[in-house]
Amino acid sequence: MSRANSHFTLSELNDLIQAAINGALGSRSFWIVADVTEHSHKVASGYHYFEFVEKDVSTNRIVAKIKGSAWGNASQKIRVFETVTGRKFTNNRHVLAKVRVNYHKVYGLSLELEEIDPHYTLGVIEAKRQETLRRLVSGYRDTAEQGAAVRFLFLQ
């Protein structure tokens, strides 16, 4: 290390950061719940780049954010996610994902996607659907005809 003037080069400091993160976390993986934002998909390479965000449930303000990426086997897991859920992996998708922390000297801190649970997202989608249906029918009087329509919607 360059210590003539008690300073580090940027790459030396980044090496220390990388060593600290690797020492603390090693190759451990973590399951996280987050929303996907800023998603882009490079079709030719199969790479996905995005951000994971967490929002405060009462204010909808972002309380945590970190870059995310997926390639190789993780890109295949995203395709399975899309097939099972019937929805694209894209912005504003609430997911349960298994990730590994990565620090790169040039690209910084990020989470690499390892797995994604489509059944968690399906549960979230269904809960939102049910809440929307409840709100739609809550303002109407319950006549026999409306009651039948409501039962039909909820049984879908």
Phi, psi and omega in degrees: 000147178279110185238013184303318181244029181053047177227164176244152167283162179300318181294327176294316178296317178298325175298318179296317178298314180298317180295321179295315180294314179297322179293322182281322187249338182054226180253024180294150175245156183224140171271128179231154172248128182199169172262147176266132174222169176054035184285135169222145182235122176268098188300317183300319182265340184083004182282142174242133174236139184195183172236144168264133176228151171240134181245145173295129186292333182271328184252346183066013176281145178289127179250345177205145181206141177205148178293148176225159178208159177211134174206172180059232182301324180294325176296323176294323178295325177294319178298319177296316177306313181295322179293312183292316183278338185073017181227150179290148168280107187203189182301148177063026175263126180271123188227158167249114187230144173266125186228161174235136180284134180228136172235124180244138183301331182260318188265352175083201185274137178203171174245129177263124179292132175248319180214160176217134184265104181293332182291327175298312181296321176300320177297318178296316180298316181294320178298318178295320179299312181298319179295319177298315178298318178299316180294323180296320184268348185292336181273358183254149172291148182270086173275168181301318180294315179294321178300319178295319179296318179296314179300319178299315180297317183288338180272353179294000000 
